[in-house]
């Protein structure tokens, strides 16, 4: 994984807006309706080519496939792992303190998790049963990269802890056993992405465990769980060089109060104990935009680097390049310019079953603003 050696590099978190026709097909498949496999494969392949070209055109240096084939960033694994069965999704409790807002969301047909999404439940032994969807994703991205000229390319994958967070365990006797099984199974996906010559990004929003204190967990309980999740992740990543790994940490990519979000300071050491050398995290939105100050007291470990979000992925405001510049320069002054890559708070379309919160054309304009802000920051820093 390259560092920002002569200018600030840019990337993003993972999901990018899908064409309407592709999103419709993914929704239909999720509802159990018949979808022609060859037609869907063609839609995905063409969309991946378009988003790779779009990223390069927008000035993004480290690109991916936009997660175009995935119905959701965490539960896509249900199509690849054995041992799961679908159950209806449940409403989120993150807005329970604001009932009027919850009612407004219901009136407007907006929910944290789409009703079209079925949440898998573990009911049997977990194994990696079907590599074909991953092979198609790898082939689509590699084909799209032909003729493009990004600095590097990455692919996202759900961490064992993220899967455990979304997919309730009804089979394994202990949490430790469930995480271990998920780690062993997902290792096949992680290793395949690395063998394909791509940087692997593991998505780890599970480490925040925001709002879990209301479920009866104290801080010691939560820290024990975080340690278990990191241990399982490191075990699964053991055969991949750390400089080919990056981790994404976030508090849920939704517009809402976020008043239950765990402060970054309570999580950062667990993130640093994970093997990935780069940490992507929210740093632009109103709830976490102040947490850059943490790095005035917390030293960046040797070999680590930061991918702070300089764009909020839940608002249709297009950040001014001067604001992006300011955010980048601030982090560079704290941890060193070579240790900073500009990124986004989270993805722009992490559920295919809901309309993107950010208008697709605006999302691309935001990425262009990030690239321009990185250029301006580079003028300051070199």
N, C-alpha and C positions, 0 to 999 in steps of 0.2 A: 504494500500500500504506500503510495507516494505521499510525501510531505509537501507542505507549501514552502518550497525552497527558494523560489524567486518571485512568487506572487501568491496571493491567497486563492486556493482552489475552492471550487463550489461543488455541492452535491445536494441531495434531498433525502427524505426519509424512506420513500418506497412507493406508495400508491399514487397513481396519477389518473386523471379523469379518463373514463372509458367512452368510446363512441356509444350513442344511444342504442343502436342495434345490438351491440355486444352486451351491454348491460341488461337489455330485455331478455336476451337468450340465457344469460346466467341466472336471472331471476326465475325464468320459466323452468329451468332445470332444477333449481332449488325447490320450487313448488311441486316437483314431481311430474311436470308436464313433459311430453315427448319433445326432444330437441335432436335434430339431425347432427350426429357427431362430426361429420366431415364439414358441414357448414359452419359449426361453431369453431372448429379448429382453424378454418380459413379466416374467420373473423378475428380470432385471437392473433394469429400469425401476422395479419395485415396491421392490426392495431399495435402490436409490439414494434413493428418496423416504423410506424408513424410516431410513436412516443419516443423512440430512440433518436430519430431524426429531429423531433421537436426539441428534445433536451439539448442536443448539440447546437441547434439553431438559437436556442435561448441563452446559450453560454454556460451550460452546466458541464462541468469537467468530468465528474464521476457519475455515470448514468446506470440505469437499470431497465427492466422490462415494464416498469409501471404497475406490476402485479396484475396485468390485464386478464390473466386466466383465472384468477382466484376470486371466489365469491366473497371471501373475507380474510383478513390478514392472519387470523388465528385458526379459524375452524376449517380452512381449506384442507387441513390434514385428514379430515374424516374421509376424504376420497382416496387417501393413500395408506392410512393405517387400518389394521384390523382391530376388532375388540370394541367398536363403538356402535351405538344406535342413536338415531335422532330423537330428540324431544322438543316440544315447543319452547321458544324463547320466553323469558320472563322479563317484566318491566324493570327498569333500573330504579334503584332507591336513591340515586344521587341528588334528586331534586325533591325528596320528601319534605325537607325543611321549608320548601317554598311551594305549597299546594296550588296557589294561583298560577304559578309558572308551569307546574305539571299539567294543570287543566288546559292551559293555553297550548302547550305542546300537543295534547290529545286532540284539541279542536282543530289544530293545524295539520294533524296527521303526522306529527314528528315524534319520533321516539329515539332513545339512545341505541336500541337494537331493533332492526326491522322485524315485523311480524313474519316476513318471508323467510327469515333465518331460523333454521332448526339448530339447537345447540346439542352437539353429540354428548352422550353419556357413556363412560367406560363400563362395559358389562362383561368383558372377557379379556383374555391375554392380549397385550398390545404388541404387534409386530409391524414392520414396514412391509406391507403386502403388495403394493403396486407402484413400481418405479416409473411406469409409462407416463403419468402426468408430469413428473419432474423432468424426464427425458425430453418431453415436448417443450417444456419451458426453456430448458437449456439450449435446445436446438433453435428455437425461435429467437432467443436473444443473440446467440452466436451468429445467426444469419443476418439479423438486423445490424449487428456491429460491422459486418462486411461493408466496406465503403464509407462507414462513419469514422470519425476521428476523435473520440473522447480520450481523455487521459487514461481512464480505467473504467471498469464495469463491475457492478455488484449485483447480488441477488439476495433477497430477503428470505428468512425462514423463521417459523415460530420456535421459541425456546421451549424446553420441557416444562418450565414453570408457567409459561403463558398458556400452554395447552391444558395443564392441570387446573389453571384458574378458570378457564372457560368451560372445560369438559369435566363435569363432576365424576368422581370415582365411585363406582358401586361394585367393584370387583376385587381390588387389592386390599389386603388387610390393613396396611398402613400407608400414610402419606409418603414415607420414604420409599416404600416398594413401588408405588405408583410412579413417582418421579424417576426412579432408577429404570423402570421399564420404558418410560417415555424417552429417557436419555439414550438408552440402547437402541431403541427403534429409530429415533430421529438422527442418530449418528450416520445412518446410511444417506440421508438427504444432505447433511452438512458436508460429508466427505465427497459426495458426488459434485456438489457445487464447487468445492475447492479443486477437485481434479479437472474440472472444466476450465480452469484458469480464471475464475471469477473471485472477487472478494465476497466473503460471506458476511451478511448482516443478520445477527440474531435479534429478534424483537423481544424485549424483556420488560414490558410495562407491568408485569406481575410483581416486580421488585418494589414498586411503590406501595402496594397493598393499601391504597387510600381508602379511608372509611371503615377499615376492618376493626378499628377499636370499638366501633358501635356494635360489632358482632361478638364482643366479649373478650377480644384479644388485648393483652397489654403489650407494652413496647418490647418486653423480653420475649414474648410469644412471637411477635412479628419478626424480630431480629433472628430468632431461631429458624423461622420459615424462610427468611431471605437467605440465610446461610445454606439451608438445604437446597434452595433453588440454584444458588451459585455453584454449589458442589456438583449437582447434577449436570448443570451446563458445562462446567469445566471438564467433567468426565466425558461428555459427549464430544467436546471439541479437542480432546487431548492429542489428536494426530494432525492437527492443522496449525501451521506456524502462526504465532500471535499477530504478526504484522499483516496477515491476510484475513484478519477478523475485525469486525466492528459490531458494536452493540447499540441498540436503540432503547432509550429509557423515556417513558412518558406517563402521563396521568389520565389518559383517555382523551381521544381526539373528538371532543364534543363541545358545542357552545352551551355553557351552563355555569352554575355558580362556582364550581370547583373549590368550595370552601372546605371540603374534607380532604383535599390533597395533602399528602405527606410532604413536609419540607425536604428539599434536596439534601440538606445537611445530614438528615437522618438515613440517607440511602447511599451517599456518595462512596463511602468506604467499601460497601458491598459491591458496587459497580466496579471499583478499582481492583477488587480481588478477583473479578472474572478475567478470563484469559484474553478477550479481545483488547487490542491495543488502542482502539478509537472508541470514544463514547459520544453518541448522538443523543441530545436531550433538548427539552423545551427551554427556550430562553427569550422568547419574544412576546408571549401572550401576557395579559394583565396579571395573571396569578403568579407567574414564575419569572417575569422579566427582571426582577430585582436580584435574582439569585446569583448573578455574576459576582456579587460581592463575596460569595463563599470562597472564591479562589484567591482572595486576599489573605485568607487564613489557612486554606488547605493547599498544600503543594501538589503539583501534578507529578505523579510517580514517573520515574525514569522509563522511557519507552512508550508512555501513553500520549495520546493526543485528544483534542476535543473537536466535536462537530456541533457547536451550539446552534440552536435554531435562531435564525435572524429574520424569519418570516413566520407570522401566525397563520396556521393552516385552517383556521375556522372562521376567518373574517374576509369579507370582500373588499376591505381596504387594501390598496396596493401600497406597500411600504415605499417610502421615498428612498432612493439610493443613498442619500446623505444619512438617513437613519440607519440603513444597513451598514454603511461605512463606519458610523459611530460605534455600532455594536461589535463589529469585527475588531476594530482598533482597540476597543476596551479589553476584549479577551486576549488579543495579542500582547498587550502590555502586561497582562497578568501571568500568562503561561508561555510566552514566546511565539513569535509570528509563525515559525515553522511547525508549531504544534496546533494550529488552528485551520480548520476547513469550514467554510460557511455552509450551513444547512438549513433545514426547515424544522419547525416544531414537531410536525408529524406528517402523515400522508394526506393527500387531497381527496382520496376516494377509497377509504379502507374497507367500505362495504359496497359491493356491487348492487345490493338490493335496495339501496336508498339513493336518492338524488344527492349529488355532491353539495355540500354546504357552500363551497366556493364555486362560483360559475367557472366552467372549464376555461373559457378565454381569459378570465381574470387570473386563474391559477397560473397559466402560462406567462401572463404579464408580470405576475409576482416573481416568477423565476428569472425573468429578464431583469427585473429591478435588483434582484439579488446579485446577478452577474455584474451589473453596472456598479453596485455598491462595493463588490469585491475588487473591481478594477480601481475604484477611487481609494479604497483602503490600501491597496498595494502601492499606490503612489505615495501614500503617507509612510508606509513601512519599509520601502526599499528605495 
